[in-house]
Amino acid sequence: MFMARVVGTVWSSVKWEGLKGLRLLLVRPYHLDDLIRSGGAVADEGIPPAGLHDGVVAADVLGAGPGEDVVVAYGHAARVGIEHDLPAGEAPHFPVDAAVVAIIDRYQAEAPAT
């Protein structure tokens, strides 16, 4: 999982059948240095700087919006995250690699000891 800022919404008129009805957001992952430098402030310092990943498309069932900070899960955890009532042993049905699994209110990050 990683922390990211929602920077936009993705619309698609043509998509795989399994994605219909699923809301897609564009998120920009934070770098750990950005989180430490901001001292726990979220959603008020603009878009995080471009880094290794300039943007990730993530499925969203929580209703996050632009400017909010979120936790994004990857892979199987993302698919389970958007299909939380999945019966035990059954595979998820959504073809996604990233999903918003939490909207962040606040966090605490400390610089590592030198």
Beta strands, then each sheet from edge to edge (+ up, - down):
strand 1: 2-10
strand 2: 23-29
strand 3: 56-60
strand 4: 69-74
strand 5: 98-103
sheet 1: 1+ 2- 3+ 5+ 4- 1+
end
